[in-house]
Amino acid sequence: MLDEKRKFKRFKGKDGAFAAFIKPNELINMGQVQNISMGGLCVRYLSTHDNDGGCSAIKIFGSNDRFIHLDRVQCRIVYDQEVPEGSWEQISTRRCGVEFENLSVKHLSQLQEFIDNFAFDENQFENP
């Protein structure tokens, strides 16, 4: 059994939870939030080119009964790797993990609200 080394509890993203990597005035890639915590997230997305690693912020948004949007959350890419079983010749499926950096009080509040509405603890639904 592996010891959990994360500082923050990780929650599974619900349908309707998305993130987009951004550069100034430019959308890079958008995908489904796989999991999220107060310290970072993992997103699965489609890519038609290799990323240059220049992303320094991410938009996080979700829509179900309500719409929540966090703009320009500062982050650091921890990993960005191809998911072989989901890739095609010209398009690759990738998983990218980011760590949030320098979150403002407003972003912390919005992030908690996002997790409350667009994520769940998958362990609470498992049978013992």
C-alpha positions in Angstrom: 0.0 0.0 0.0 1.3 3.4 -1.0 1.4 6.3 1.5 -0.5 9.3 0.4 1.9 12.3 0.1 -0.5 15.0 -1.0 -1.3 17.8 1.4 -4.9 18.1 0.2 -7.6 15.6 -0.2 -8.3 14.8 -3.9 -11.9 14.6 -5.3 -13.1 13.1 -8.5 -14.4 15.6 -11.1 -18.1 15.3 -12.0 -19.5 15.6 -15.5 -19.5 19.3 -16.5 -16.2 20.1 -14.7 -13.6 21.6 -17.2 -10.3 23.3 -17.2 -8.5 25.3 -20.0 -4.7 26.0 -20.1 -4.1 29.6 -21.1 -1.5 32.0 -22.3 -2.0 35.7 -22.5 -5.0 36.3 -24.8 -4.8 32.7 -26.1 -6.7 29.5 -25.2 -4.3 26.5 -25.4 -6.2 23.3 -24.6 -9.4 22.5 -22.7 -10.4 19.2 -21.1 -12.4 17.3 -18.5 -11.3 17.6 -14.8 -10.3 14.1 -13.7 -9.6 15.0 -10.1 -9.1 18.2 -8.1 -8.0 19.4 -4.6 -7.3 22.7 -3.0 -3.7 22.2 -4.1 -4.1 21.3 -7.8 -5.9 19.3 -10.4 -5.6 16.7 -13.2 -7.2 17.3 -16.5 -7.6 14.9 -19.5 -7.6 16.7 -22.9 -7.1 16.2 -26.6 -4.0 17.7 -28.3 -3.0 18.0 -31.9 0.6 19.2 -31.2 3.2 19.0 -28.5 2.8 21.6 -25.9 5.7 24.0 -25.3 5.1 24.0 -21.5 4.5 27.8 -21.5 1.3 27.6 -19.5 1.3 29.6 -16.3 -2.4 29.9 -15.6 -5.5 27.8 -15.9 -9.3 28.6 -16.2 -11.5 26.2 -14.2 -15.2 26.2 -14.9 -18.3 24.0 -14.5 -21.9 24.1 -15.4 -24.8 22.0 -14.0 -27.6 23.7 -12.0 -25.2 26.6 -11.5 -22.2 28.1 -13.3 -18.8 28.5 -11.5 -15.8 30.1 -13.2 -12.3 30.7 -11.8 -10.2 32.8 -14.2 -6.4 32.9 -14.4 -5.5 30.6 -11.5 -1.7 30.7 -11.3 -0.2 27.2 -11.6 2.8 25.0 -12.3 2.6 22.0 -14.6 3.8 18.9 -12.7 3.3 16.4 -15.5 1.8 16.3 -19.0 1.8 12.8 -20.6 0.1 11.0 -23.4 -2.5 8.4 -22.6 -1.8 5.7 -25.2 -5.1 3.9 -25.2 -7.0 7.1 -26.1 -4.7 8.4 -28.9 -5.0 8.4 -32.7 -2.5 9.2 -35.4 -3.0 13.0 -35.5 -4.6 13.6 -32.1 -3.3 12.4 -28.8 -5.2 12.1 -25.5 -3.1 13.5 -22.6 -3.3 13.9 -18.9 -1.9 16.9 -17.2 -1.4 17.6 -13.5 -1.0 21.1 -12.2 -0.2 22.5 -8.8 -1.9 25.8 -7.9 0.4 28.7 -6.9 -0.2 32.0 -5.0 -4.0 31.5 -4.7 -5.8 34.7 -3.7 -8.5 34.6 -1.0 -11.1 35.0 -3.8 -9.6 32.0 -5.7 -9.5 29.9 -2.5 -13.2 30.6 -1.9 -14.2 30.0 -5.5 -12.1 26.8 -5.6 -13.8 25.4 -2.5 -17.2 26.3 -4.0 -16.2 24.6 -7.3 -15.1 21.4 -5.4 -18.4 21.4 -3.4 -20.4 21.6 -6.7 -18.3 19.8 -9.3 -16.4 17.1 -7.5 -17.1 14.2 -5.1 -15.2 11.8 -2.8 -15.3 8.5 -4.7 -14.3 6.6 -1.6 -17.6 7.5 0.2 -19.5 5.5 -2.5 -17.4 2.3 -2.2 -18.7 -0.8 -0.3 -16.5 -1.9 2.7 
